[in-house]
Every structure is written in C-alpha cells, then in structure tokens.
Amino acid sequence: MNLHFREKSASLLKLEIIIQRLYKKDPRIPEIKVDFEREMKGFIGEQKIDYFTDLL
C-alpha cells in the first residue's frame, strides 16, 4: 500500500491565510468561510479517495 501525501491547493492555502489576517468583524468573513469549508471538504474527499484507491 502506497501512502500519498496530498498537498493543499493554492486556493485553500490562500483562504486559510485570509481568514487569519482579516478582522473578526469583517463583513466578508462569512462568505470567505463558506468558500474555505467547500475547499476543505474537497481536500478531505480527495484524501479519502486516495486511501481507497491505494487499497486496490
């Protein structure tokens, strides 16, 4: 079984940095968090697929 380390995409890394740097009361935070959650779910899904395809 080969274990792969999947790197986060550039867009996911950018969103992580933006969330850390913006003020907590910034009106754009909810929209950015939605985008971040969508990207993070995709990243986690890719990791899960990698695990199962390595079992084949």
N, C-alpha and C positions, 0 to 999 in steps of 0.2 A: 504494500500500500504506500503510495506516494503522498506525502503531505505537502500541500502548496500553501505558501504564504501569499495571500492576495492583498495587494496594496489598495488603500483607499483612493478613490478617484479625485482628480483635481477639484471638481465642483464640491465634493463632500468636504475636503480639507478647507476650501475657501469658506464654506458655510460655518464650519467649526470656528474658524478664526473670527469671522464677522460677528458671530453670537458672543464670543468672549469680549470683543472690543466695543460693542455698542452699549450705550447706557441702558439700564434695566427698564426704564420707562419710555424708551424709543418706540414710536408708534409702528415701526416696521418689524419689530421683533416677532409678533405672532405669525406674520407671513413668512418670515425667514425660517422660523421654527418648523412650520409645515413643510417647507422645501427640504429642510435638514432631515426631518423624520422620514420623508419619502425616499431621499437618497440613502439614508442609513438602512432602511428596510430592504432596499435593493441590494446594498452591500452585504447584509446578513444573508439574504436569499442566495446570492452568488456563492458565499462561503458554504452554505448548506448543500448546494448543488455540487460544488467541488468535492465535498465529503462523500456524497453518494456515488458520484461518477468514479471516484477513486476505488470504491468497493467493487466495481465491475471488473 
